[in-house]
Amino acid sequence: MLKNKEKNNFIYCPVCEGRGVAKYGLACSNCGGVGLGTFFANRFYYWSLRLGKTVIELDQFRKKVHLAVNIVAYAICLLGLFSLGAWVFIVGKDTVDLGAFAFWRAKSVLILIFWLSVIADMFIIYRMNEEERLMHKIKPIKYGEKDEISSLINNWEDIKKATGKVKIDVWGGYDARTLTIINEAFLLAQRLGHAYVAPMHLFFACLSDPQVGAIFSRLNIAPDRLIDSIKNQILNIKDIGGKTELSRNAKEILIEAYLQANQLGQRKVTAKNLLIPCLERDEMIGEILYDLEADKNKIFNVILWFIVNEKQVENYRKFKQIARFKPSSNMDRAYTSVATPTLNHFAYDLTLAAKWSKLEFCVARNEEIEKIWQAFESGRNGVMLVGPAGVGKGTIIDGLAQLMVQEDVPKFLQDKRLVEIDAARLVSGATPAQAEERLLTMIDEVNRAGNIVLFIDNVENISGITSGTEESLDLSEVLANAIERREIFCFAAATDKNYTQFLEGRSLGNVMTKVEVKEPTGNQAIQIIESKIGYLEGKYGVYFSYSAIEHVIKLTTQYIHDKYLPKKAIDILEQVAVKTSKKRGEQPIVTHEDIAQVISEATGVPVTKISETESKVLLHLEDKIHERMIDQEEAVKMVSSSLRRARAGIREGKRPIANFLFLGPTGVGKTELAKAVADVFFGNEKYMIRVDMSEYQNADSINKMIGDEQGAIGYLTEAVRKQPFSLVLLDEFEKAHPQILNLFLQVMDDGRLTDGQGRTIDFTNAILIATSNAGAVFIQEQIQVGVKIEKIKDALINEHLNKIMRPELINRFDGVIVFKPLDKENVKAIAKLMLNKTRKMLETKGISFQADETGVAKLAELGFDPKFGARPLRRVLQEKVDDEIANKILAGELKRRDTVIIDSEAQIQIEKGRKI
């Protein structure tokens, strides 16, 4: 399992101040040349390797000599094989007397060369074994492993006397390439005359490592920019003069890198392990990376990504080595076994699958696994993983199987098999009595075998199945009894909903410890997704950037609420991989823009960058809305400002885009403004969900709005679930029952609403507009006497609305907007807008349209009603204009190329077009 590195505190020798050397370059007598170090897991870690130009040159010379010796040895081996072949060819016999290989008798130079090659072979084998023996591999501390001593006193005399088992010299855990990088950092500092090797030198040297380059490539960082920035900082280092040596910071970095590699389960320290410690000890490195849109958190996640990939590549070899003595059958190491034919028929051996690397890699699940161990160690024999579908319960079980293969588990689980029972197959094609008999037989087999741990996924499937006799138990109770009697160890998994419905408070739920598996978030989610990326990259031939992973988690969390991480993110990544590979050919890089585009297509929510065209529309929203709306300047301006803030991302993400209450008499444009917003901002009026609140005047009508537990869907919740990017128009809001109105307290505050089936419906991408005619007469009276809108609004809220709605509900609205009654000029302008729609419809038929100003004014006069605003106007235009035109078309009096004219008397005239 991969674990995050913890922070370590260092101690320093008070005599040499952490340098490890005294006068004349001799080792410090107080600390024995250790200088500084840190305690971790009851061991003391330090760096002893002293660097110098002579030491580095000797090391390079030694490597060259070793390489030359190896080349000569391999050449002799090849020459020996060639000599043997040549000798056999010269002898030309089908069979050869073994005595002929005695070169002193045969006096053959070819045989002599062959025997020399045998000696060279033995030398090579010896060299390989010796290098393997001397190689210091990092040994991770397994679960429950104890050191020989329980503590070390912070005393340099005791540290000097400590043995190699508890005092670890970390430089031996570095691979050859990384040691070369450290040497390069030293030589760089020396060439520049710097007194110390600083974090900046080490970081710069690491950039030459191919894997470090790949890490920054995943982060979309141009290597040239990074190298140039680091170079400039190195040239500005002022600490010049004296003999170059490792600074305290540099030694701490080298020790921290070792501990990081230890905790991440690596066999050797590599260059990538130096990056985070360097960044932590030099703020300027962090600033440079920040300017390149990277930080410590991102780099650490990408390092983990690379380590997971390495482990997956090595998985087969690693498990084969560690599991050599893990039985491939149902037999334990003592070669004792009991036949389990029924279990074998209905089960799948997860430890065997883990041994052959057939299970998913489990990362970032340390908290859940630790809770599982604690449950078993506290005396429980059963653990149930409970969480929504898709959060990774099965992957945790896969991780447990892998740990059991490695024996990195509590002692009572060592040398055991983890076997999964297929609950559906157990009950399939069987009567309840037969299913009970099968389960009892398997429990008996497991009990007698003694080396089996069970796992049952979707364990609720066996709840409620009973043979029907008076004394019979259902299958879940049969399993519960076996766990309670300690006959078996058992893992189980269930969704939270099914656990509550079928298992909580019942026998099986009571005897098993519940471990909640929550939806992963933040770094945990990123690391889990990273472990799945290799499969997608290999399958579809694409290359995912780190920003793509960050964005898929952010956007799926924000916009997809009916599924859970990591499953929903993996589904989106697969869709993106398919689309990108088809669109951009071989090895395309998947960016966060690709992720945003696919999520926009899947949800209908625009999460991509704002285009130039859209930007112009947003900046001139008022003009676009006024193409459909007359007057009501305050309402249009307030709505437009809210929409601009929302699209620019400057708003609270946990609330709807905007919550408005439109007040005013009927027919003044409240609904028309809502339609205009839906058309301009969402792209079409179809994105408006209209709810007639007068239909929800009874308390029991709440089910009609949000649905019920029996499966009936709610009108509002289902509409928003299917179309989250929408405008919700709550018409005649004040007429709904108070309990219905209370629902919208949560919607306006938290941007969510739970429907009758327990699903959370997201309203954060919706605009809520409630309309009300409350105080309509009061508004008209106040306008007529010249009272300003602001005073009218205050009076409305304090004297009228408070009688209808709770104050806390009124305060949830971002704006309470009062619509003014329309005057004759307003109605005339509205008439022109409506007639313009008629003109557009006629143009599609090839018919022209003209309207005299006087005629339009007369139509507006006929359609004006101070009480009902512009509502009568629509009826007048339908009767006087639309109906007349329709009749003339049907009668054949109006044809293509003709012109419809509304004259000064508001009558319809036809001007015939020229004949062709």
N, C-alpha and C positions, 0 to 999 in steps of 0.2 A: 504494500500500500504506500502511496506517495504522501508524505507529510511535509507541512510547511516548516521552515527553519525558525527556531526560536531565537530571541535576542540573547547574546552572551556577554558576560561581564569579564573583563580582563584584569589580571593582577600583574604588577611590575616589580622587578627586583629593585629595592631602594638604593642599592649600591651602584649598579650600572645603568639605572633608570630605563631598563628594558632593552638596552643594546646587546647585552650578552657578552660584551668584551670589556676588558679593563685597559690599563696602560699597555703600550707596545703591542696591541692587538691580541693579547692573551685572553683566554676565557676568564670570565668573572668568577672569582673564588666563592662568592656568596651563593650564586645560583647555578654554578657549573656550566655557564655559557647558555643557559636557557633564556634568560632575559625577561620574557613575558609569556603568558599563556592563559588558558581559561579552563574551568572545570565544566564538564558536561557528562551527565549520566555516570557520575562517580569515577570519571577518568579525567586526567589532566592532559591537555593538548598544547603542543608548542612546536615551533619551527627552529631547527638547529642549523640548517644548511647555510654556511657563510659564502657569500658571493664575492668574486673578485675576477679581474681580467685573467690572471694566471690560472685560477681554478677553472674558469669557463673554457679557456684555451686547452688545458689539460683534458677536460671532459670531452671537448670536441675531438681532440687527438685520440683519446681512448675509443670513442665511437667509431672513428675512421679505422683504427687498428682492428677493432672487433668486426667491422664490416669487411675489411680485407681478409681477415682470417676466415670468416664465414664464406666469402666468395671462393677462396682457395679450397676450403673443405668441400663445398658443393661441386666445384670443378673436378676435384679428385673423385668424388662419387660418380659423376657422369662419365669421367674417363674410365673408371673401373667397370661400369656397365658396358661401355663401348668395347673395352678390352676383352671382357667375358664373351660378348657376342662374337668378336673377331676370332677368339680362340676356338669357340665351338664351330664356327664356320671353317676354320683351317683344319681342325681335327676331322670334321665331316663324318662323324659317327652318330648313329641313332641313340646309342647308349654310351655313357662315359663312365669310366672307372673313377670312384671317388679318390683313389690314390693319385690320380692325375692332377688333383688340385694342390698337391704338395709341390710347391714351386722349386724347392731345393733339389727335388728328384727330377722333376720334369725340366728344370732349367729353362723355364719359359718366362720371358719378360712380361707377357700379357697376364699370366696368372699372378705374378708378383704385383703388378699394378692393381689387379682385382683385389688382392688381399690388403693392399694399402688403402683402397677405397672402402673396404669393410671397416678398417680402423677409423677412417674419416667419418663413416656413417655413425659409428659408436660415439665419436667425439661430438658430432652434431646433436645426437640424441641427448648426450650428457649436458651439452650447452643449453638446450631447450629446457630440460628438466631443472637445471640449476637456475636459469633465469626465471622460470615459473616459481621455484622455491623462494628465491630472493625477492620476487615481486611482492610488494606490500599492497594487498587488496584491502579495500575498506570493508570492514565487517560490521554490517548494521546490527543494532541491538534488537533482538526479537522479543516478542511478547513474553513477559514473565522472566526474562533472562536477568540473573543477578551477577554482580561483580564480586570478586573475592573480598573486597573491602567495602564497607558501607559508607565511608566518608574519608576525605583527605583534609588534613588541617592546613590552613593557609600559612605554611611555614616552609621556607626555602630549603631548610635542612632535610625535612621529610620528603620534599619533592625530589631533591637530589638522590635520595636513597631509594625512591620508588622504583619498582620493576617495570619492565616494558609492557606488562599486561595492563597496568593502570596509568602509565605515562607514555603517551603516544606522540612520536615524532612525525608530524603530518607530511613532511616533504616526500616521504617514501610512498605516500598514497597518490602522488601526482603522476599522470601519464607523461611519457617522454616528450610529446609535443608541447605540453603545457610548461614543463620545466624549461624547454627551449625558449618559450615565450617570456618566461620570467628572466632568463639570461639576457634576452634581447632588450627587455625593459631596463635592466641594470646597465648594459652597454650603452644604451641611449642616454641615460642619465650621466654616465661617465663621460661620453663624448661631448656633452653640453656643459660639462664642468659642474654639475649639480651635486651637492653634498649628500643628498638622500634620494633613494628611489621612492617617488611619491605615487599616490593612487593614479594620478594622471598618466604617469609613465606606463604603469601596468595596464591601464585601460587602453591606451594607444597601442601597446604591443598586442593586446588581445584582438584588435581589429584585423590583424593579419591571418587570424584563424578562420578557415572556411565555414565552420559551423557558426561562429559568431557573426560572420557576414550574412549567413542564411537567416539568423535570428532578426537582424535589422532589416533584411529584405522582407520578412513577414510583416514587419512594422511599417513598410513602405518608406523607409529612410534611405535616401541616396547616400551611398558610402563615401563619395567624394566630399559632400558637404560636411559629414560627420568628421572625417579625417582632417579636413582643413581646419575645422573649429577646434579640435583637440590639439592640433599642431600649434596653432596660435597661442593657446593657453600654456603649452609646455614651454614655448619660447619666452613667455612672460614670467616664468618661475625665477624668483630673485635669490633663492638659497644657493649661492654659488661658492665653491672653494672647499678645500679639504678632500679627504679620501671618501669616495662614494660608498655608501652602505645602505642597507635596507632601513627605512624609517620604521618607527613604531607602528604607524598607520599601515605600512606595507605588510609588516609581519602579521598584524591583526587581520588584514584582508586575506592573507594566505591561509591562516588558521580558520577563519570564517568560511572560506570556500570549501575547505575539507569537511567542516561540520555540515555545511549545506549538502554536499555530495553524500555524506553519510545518511542524513535524514531523508534524502530523496532516493535512497536505495541504489546509488551508483557504485560500481566496482572501483572506479578511479576518478580522481579530480580532473576535470577538463577546463578549458579556457572559459567556457560559458559560466562556470561557477564563480569566476572572479568578478563578473560584471556587477552584480548587486552589491557586494562588499565595497567595491571601488566607488560606486555611486553614493553609498551611504556615508562614505568618509571624505567626499569632495563635493561640496555643494555646486561647484561650477559645472561638474559633469552633469548633474541633474538639471541645471539651467540650460545647458546646451541641448540636452535631450528634450526638454520641455519645449524649446523653440522648434524642435523637429516633430512635435506632437507625440512624444513618447514620455513615459515616466517609469518609475521603479515598479509599479504595479503591473504595467503592461509587459515590461521586460521579464519579470518573474513568471508571469503566466506563459509567455512564449518559451522560456527555459523549460518549464514543466511540460509544455507541449512537445518539445524535442525529446525530453527524457522519456515520455510516454511512447513516442514513436520508436525510440531506441529499444525500449523494453518489448514493444510489440514485435519488432524485427527479430529480437533475440529470444522471443518467448519460447519457441519450440526447443531451442538448445538449452535454455536455462531450466525449463521445467523437466526436461529429460535428465539433466544432471542431478537436480535436487530430488527428483522423484524416482531415482533408480531403484530405491528400496521400497517405494510405495507400491503395494501389490496392484497388479493390473487386473486382477479378478476380485472375487469377494473374500479373498484370503488376507489375513493380517500378517505382520512381519514374523510372528511366531509360527507361521504356516499352519494355523488352526482355522478351520472354517466350518460353517454350518450351511447346508443347502437352503436357498431361499427361492424356490421356483415361482411361487405366487408373486412375491415382491418383484422378481426379475421380469415377470410378464407385464406388470402394471407400472413399472418404475424406470427411471433413467439415472444412471450413475454420473453425478456431477463431478466427483473427484477424478474419475477416469477421463471425463471430457476435459477437465482442467489440465490433467497430465499431458494430454495431446493438444493443448492450446486451442480448444474449440469454444471456449467461453469468452464473453466480453470482458475487456479490461476494466477494472473497477478503480476509480480515482476519486479523491475528495469526499470520501464517505467515512472518515475516521470517527466522527462523532457517533454515527449510528452503530458502527461496529463496536465501539467501546461500550455503548449501552447494552449491546447484545452480550458481550463478555461479562459485564457486571451482573446482568440478569442471571446467567448460568452460575456465576461464582457465588451469587447470593442464595443458591439452593433451588432455583426454579429449573424445571426440565423442558419448558416450552417457551418460545418467543414468537410473537406475532408481529410482523411488519404491517403497519397500517398507513395507507396514504393514497392519494388519487391515482388513477391510471396514468401511466406515462412518466412518473417521477423517478423511477429507477429501483423499485423494490427487487426486481429480478436480477439486476446488475449487482446489487449488494450481496445477494445469495451467491452469484458467480464469484464475487470477490472472496467470500467465505470459503468456497470450495478451493480457490487458488491458495489461500492461506493454509488450509488444511493439508494441501499437497506439500507446501513448504514447511509444514509443522510449525508455523508462526502463529500458534493458537494456544489457549490454555491447555494444561497438561491432560485434562480429562477428555479433550477432543482430539488429541494426537493419536495417530495410528487408527483413524476411523474413516469411514466412507460417508459421503453426503449423497443421499439418494432422493430423487424427486418422484413423488407419486402423482400420477396424472389423475386428478379428481374426476374429471369428465369421463375418462376411460374406465375408472373404477365403477361408476354407476351405470355406464352405458350398456344397454342390452341385458340388464339384470333386474330381477325383482328386488324390492327393498330387502327381503330376507337374504337373497344371494349376495347383494352388495355388502350387507352386514357381515356375512360369513367370509367374504373376501378380505375385508378390513381386519377382522379378528385374526384370520390366518396370517396376514402380513405382520400384524403386531406381534404375534407369537414367534414368527420367524426372526424378526428384528431383535426381540428379547433374547432368543436363544443364541443368535449370532454374536451379539455383544459388541460389534464394531461398526454399527450402522447408525447414522443420524438421518432422520427423515425431514423432507421439506414438502409441503403441500401448498401449491399456489391456488388462489381463488378458493380458499378453504370453505367459504360460505356455501359452495356447491353441495357439500355433504350435510349441511344443516337441514333438519326437517325431514330427512329420509328415514323412515322407520318400517320395520317388518309388519307392524300393525297389531301384533299381539299385545295383550294387556301389560305384560312385564317388559316388553321390548323398549330399547332405547333408540334414539335417532343416532345416525353415524357420528355426528359431532360429539355426542355424549360418550360413545364408545371410545373415541380418540381421547377425549378429556379424561376418562377413567384411567386409561393406560398411562397418560402423562402424570396424573396425580399419584398413581402407584409407583412412579419412577421406573416403569418398565422400558420406557423409550425416551430419547432426546428428540425433540421435534421443533422445526421451524415452520411457520405458516405465513401466508400473505393474504391480505384482503384490502379492497378499497375502503376508504373511510365511510362512505355511504352504506356499503354492505355490512361493514363491521357494526355500525350503529343499528342497522335494521335487523340483522340476523344473529350477531354474536355477543354484543355488549350485554353484560349482566347475566349471560347464560353460562353453562358449565364450561364450555371451551374457552370463552373469553375470560373466565375467572381464573382458570389454571395456567393460562399463558400470559407472560408479561408483554404488555403492549409497548412497542417501540414505534413512535411516529416517524414516518419518512416524509419530510416536508418538501415542497417544491424548491429546488436549489435556486439560489440567487447570487448575484455578484460574481466574485472570483470563483466560488464553488461551481456555479453554472458554466463559466468560461472554461474551467479546467475539465469538466465532464464532457463538454462539447468538443474540446480539443482532442480528447481521447478517441472520438468517433470520426474525426476528419480524415485520417489516413485512409480509411475504407472508401470514403466518397471520392477522395482525390485519385485513388488507384482505379476505382470503377469507372469514373467519368473523364479522367484525364484532365482535371482542372487543378488550380492552385489557389487556395484560400488565403487571403490576407488576414491579419489579426483584426483589422477594423471590421471585416465582414462578420467575424464571430462576435465581436462586441455588439455590433448593430443588430444581428439576428436575435440576440438575447434581449436587448433593449426594446426593439420594435415588437417582437412577439409578446413580451410582457405587457407592453402598452396597448396593443391592438388586438391580440387574439386571447380571448378569455374562456373559451369552451374547451381548451386543452391545456396541458401543463408542460413545463420544462422538465427534462431536456427534450421530450418527445416532439413537442411542437416546433422547436428550433431545428431539430434534425430533419423533420419533414420539409420545412422551408429550404434548408440548405440543399436537400436532394433536388427539389424543384429548381433551385437556382443553378445547381451543377448541370442538370440536364439542359436547361435553357442556354446557359453560357457556352457549353461545349458545342452545341449545335450552331450557335450564332457566331462564335469567334474562333472556331477551329481548334487546333492542338494547343494544349497547355496554356489556356487563357487564365489570367489572374481574376479571381472573383473579388470584387470590391464591395464596399458598403452601399454604393449606388445600385449595384445589382440586387442586393438584398432588399433595399427600399422599394425598388420597382416591383419585385415579385409580391411583396407584402401589400403594396398598393393595389395590385391586381386581385389579390386574394380577398382583401377586406373592403375595397372601394374607398379607402381613406388615403388622401394624397400625402404621402410621407417623403416623397422625393424632394429634391431641391426646387425652390421656386424658379420657374422659367421666366425669361424676359417678358413674354407675353402676359403671363399671369401677374407678374410684378406690376405691369402697367394697369391692368384691370383693378388690382388691389389699391393702387395709389389713387385711382379715379373712381372708386366705388360709388361715391355720392352721385356722380354724373350718370353712371350706368343704372343706378336705381331710379334716378329721376326720369329716365327714359320711360319708366312705367308708373312712376308716382308723381303726384302733384302736391307741392307744398310739404307740410309736416317736416320742416327742416331739422328740428331738434331730434326727432325720431330717427331720421335717415343718418344724421351725423353720428349719433351715439352708437347705432348698430354698426355702421361702417368702421368706426374706430375699434370696436370689439373684434370684428372679423380680421382686421389687419394685425392686431396683437396676436390673435390665435394662430394665423398662418405663419407669422414670423417666429412663433415659439415662445412669445413673451406672455405667458399666462400660467396660472396654477394648473398643473397637469392632472390633478385629482378632482377637478370640477368640470362641468360642461363648458363648452366654448363660451357661451354667454347665456344668462337667464334674464329675460325681459318680461315686464308686465306692461301691456298696451291698454290704456284706458281711453275711453271716448265713446261718443254716440255711435250708433250703427251707421254704416255706410261712409265712414270718413277715411278708410284705407288701411285699417289695422291688418286685415287678412291679406290685402293686396301687397303690403310691405313684406309680410312673411313669404308670400309667393315670389316676390322679386328677389329676396335674399336667397331663397332656395335655388332660383334660376341663375343668379349671378355668382354666388359663392360655391354652391355644390354642382352647378353645371346644368341643372334641369329641375323643373317643378316636381318631377316624380320623386325627388329626394325629400319632399315634404310629407310628414306623417301627420295627418289631421285627426285629432281626437275631439269628438263632440262631448264636452264634459256634462252637458245636460242629460246624457244617457247614464250618468253615474251618480244619481241623486240618492240612491239607497246604500246603506252600509254593506249589504251583501253583494253589491255589484263590484266589490274589490276583486273578486275572482275573475270577473269578466276582463279586468284590466291586466292582472298579473298571472292568471291561471290558478290551478289548484294541485294538490298532491296526487289526485287520481289521473293526472295526465292531460287535463284540459289546458290548452294554451291561452295565455293572456293576449289581448289585442295589442296593447302597448309594448309589453316586454318582448313579444315575438317579433313585432315589426322592427324594433330597435336592434334585437339580436341579429336579425338577418341583414339589416341595413344600418350599421352603427354610425355611419357618416351621413347625418340627416338633420333636418329641421323638424322639431316636434312642435306642432301648433296645438295648444290646449285652448280650444274655442269655448267661450262663455265659462271661464274658469270658476267663477264664483258660484255657479249652480251645482257643482259637485258636492257630495257629502263630505263633512269635515274629516272623516277617517281617510277618504280618498285624497284630500288635500294634504294630509299629514305624510303620505307616501313621498310627496315631492320635497319635503324637508331634507330627506336623505339624498334624493337625486341631485338637488341643487348644491348640497354641501359636499358630498363624497363622490358624486358622479357615477353612482351605481345603485342598482335596485335588485333585490333577490326575488325571483319569480316563485310561483307556487310549487315548482319542482326542485327548489333549492339551488337553481343556477344563478350566478351573478351576472347581471346584464350591465354592460358598460355604456354609460352615457357621456363619457369624457370627450367624445368626438361629435356630440350633438349640440345643436342650439335649441334652447327651450324658450318658446314664446307663448305666454299666456295672454289671452285677450279677455276683456271684461267691459260690460256696459254700465258697471256700477257708477253711480253719480253722473250719468249722462245728462240729465236735466240740469243738474247743478253746474256742470261745465258750460252748457249753452247759456244759462242765465248769467254766469260770471263773465263769459266772453262778450256778451252783448253790452254789459256795463263797463267794459274796458279793463277788467282785472287781468294782471299779467299771469302768464302760464305758471311760473314758479309758485306764486301764491295760491293759484288754483290747485296745484299738485299737493302742496302742504295741507291745504284744507281737506282735500280728498282723502289723503292718507290718515289724517288725524280724526276726521269726523265721519267718513263713510266706509273706507276699507276696513278699519279696525273692528267694525261691527260684523263684517263678513268673514275676514281672515284673521288668523292669529298673527300678532306682531312679528314673531320670529320667522314666520313664513314670508311676510312682506319684506323683511330685512334680507332674506336670501336672494332677492332679485338684484342683479347688477344695476338695473335701471328701471324705474317706474316712469313710463313715458305717457304724457297726456296728448292725445290727438285733438286738434282744434276742429270745431264744426266747419263745414265747407261753405264758402260764399258762392255767389253766382259766377264770378270769374274763375274760381277753382273748378266748378262743374263744367264750365265751357272748355277749359283746358283738358279736363278728363274726357269730355266728349270727343275732342280731337284725337286723343290717344286711342279711344275705342274705335273711332272711324278709321284710324290708321291700320288697325288690325284687319278691318274689312277690306281696305285697299290692298293689303298684302295677300289676302285670300283670293281676291279677284285677279291679281297679277298672275297667280299660278294658272289661271284659266285664259290668260291673254287678254283680259278686259281692263281698261283704264278706269280711273276713279278720280273725280274732282268734287270739291265741296265749297260752296260759297260761304264766306264768313258770316253773312247775315243769316243764312239758313242754319248754320251750325249753332249760332246764338239762339235761334228759335227752338231748336231741338233741346239745347241745354236748359232753356226756360221751361219747356214742357217736362223735363226730367228732374227739375230741382225741387226738393222738398226739405225745408230746414230741419225737420224731425228725422228724416231717414237718409239724409246726405245724398250720396250718388247712387244709392240702390235703385230708385225709380228710373234713373237715366238708362241703365242697361235694358230695362223693359221697353222704354220709349224707342230706343235705337233698334231693338229687335223688331218692334211692330212697324215703325215708320221707314226703316231702311232695309234691314236684312230680309224681312218677310217680302217686301216689294221686289227686291232684287231676285229672290228665289222664285217668285211667281213668274217674273218676266223670263228667267232662264228656262223654266219648265214650259212656258207658252211659246218659246222660240223667238221672243221679241229681243232677247239680249244674247249676242253671239260674240265669238272671238273677234278682236280688233275694234269692238264697240267701246263707247265711253259712257260710264254712269256718272250723272251730274246731279248733285243736290243743289237746287236753285235757292234763291233768296227767300222763297216761301216754304222752304224745307220739304219740297216735293221732289220725287225722283224723275229725272228726265234721261232719255237715252239718245245719245248722238251716235249714229251709225258710222261704222268704219268704212274705209274705201274697199271696194270689191277688187278681188284679184282675178 
